[in-house]
């Protein structure tokens, strides 16, 4: 089954398989990301967040549900890797601005 992901969201999941710079380029300059109880603001912080996560864990991410609600794109994805509790289903709450991601919050 292929999901109909908005292009900025599809770009994010594709970039997440390559490198932190590619991920950072998916976001606006003044973006905000919340993940694992931390908040990251701006592309440099996003770049570092993804670099740190990639250095710490090896994982695959498989989106399987996409819905739109309250101005957000909500994607549920199965994350499998070498981290405690693997595998786990995570929800990604995206707010978009044009062809970029304005905000992202990742939750269990």
C-alpha positions in Angstrom: 0.0 0.0 0.0 1.3 3.4 -1.0 0.5 6.4 1.2 -0.6 9.7 -0.2 1.9 11.9 1.7 2.2 15.6 1.0 5.4 16.3 -0.7 7.2 18.0 2.3 6.3 15.0 4.5 7.4 12.5 1.8 10.7 14.4 1.4 11.2 14.2 5.2 10.8 10.5 5.4 13.0 10.0 2.3 15.7 12.4 3.7 15.7 10.5 7.0 17.2 7.5 5.2 20.2 9.6 4.0 21.7 12.3 6.2 21.1 15.1 8.7 21.7 17.9 6.1 19.0 16.5 3.8 16.6 16.3 6.8 17.3 19.9 7.8 16.6 21.1 4.3 13.0 19.8 4.6 12.3 22.5 7.2 11.7 26.2 7.3 14.5 28.4 8.7 12.5 29.1 11.9 11.2 25.6 12.4 10.5 23.9 15.7 10.8 20.2 16.3 9.8 18.4 19.5 11.1 14.8 20.1 11.9 12.7 23.1 11.1 15.6 25.5 13.4 18.1 23.8 12.7 21.1 21.6 14.9 22.0 18.6 14.6 25.4 17.0 16.0 26.3 13.5 17.7 24.3 10.8 21.1 24.1 12.6 19.4 22.5 15.6 17.5 20.1 13.4 20.7 19.1 11.6 22.4 18.3 15.0 19.3 16.5 16.3 19.3 14.1 13.3 23.0 13.7 13.3 22.9 12.7 17.0 20.0 10.3 16.5 21.7 8.7 13.6 25.0 8.3 15.5 23.2 6.8 18.5 20.7 4.5 16.7 20.3 2.5 13.5 16.6 2.3 12.5 14.1 2.0 9.8 10.9 4.1 9.6 7.8 2.8 7.8 4.9 5.2 7.6 1.6 3.3 7.4 -1.2 5.9 8.2 -1.6 9.5 7.0 -4.5 11.7 8.0 -5.2 15.5 8.0 -6.7 17.0 11.1 -6.8 20.6 12.6 -4.4 21.9 10.0 -1.9 19.2 10.6 -0.7 16.1 8.7 -0.5 13.2 11.1 1.6 10.2 10.1 1.8 7.0 12.1 5.0 5.1 11.4 6.6 1.9 12.6 10.1 2.5 13.9 12.4 -0.5 14.2 16.0 -0.5 15.3 18.5 -0.9 18.0 16.8 1.2 20.6 15.0 0.3 23.8 11.4 -0.8 23.1 11.9 -1.5 19.4 9.7 -1.8 17.4 7.4 1.1 18.2 4.6 3.0 16.5 5.2 6.8 16.5 3.0 9.6 15.5 4.5 12.5 13.6 2.4 15.8 13.8 3.5 18.0 10.9 2.5 21.6 10.2 3.5 22.7 6.7 4.4 26.1 5.3 4.5 26.0 1.5 6.8 23.2 0.4 8.6 23.0 3.8 7.8 21.7 7.3 7.1 24.5 9.8 6.7 22.3 12.9 7.1 18.7 13.8 6.2 16.9 17.0 7.0 13.2 17.4 5.1 11.2 20.1 4.4 7.6 21.1 
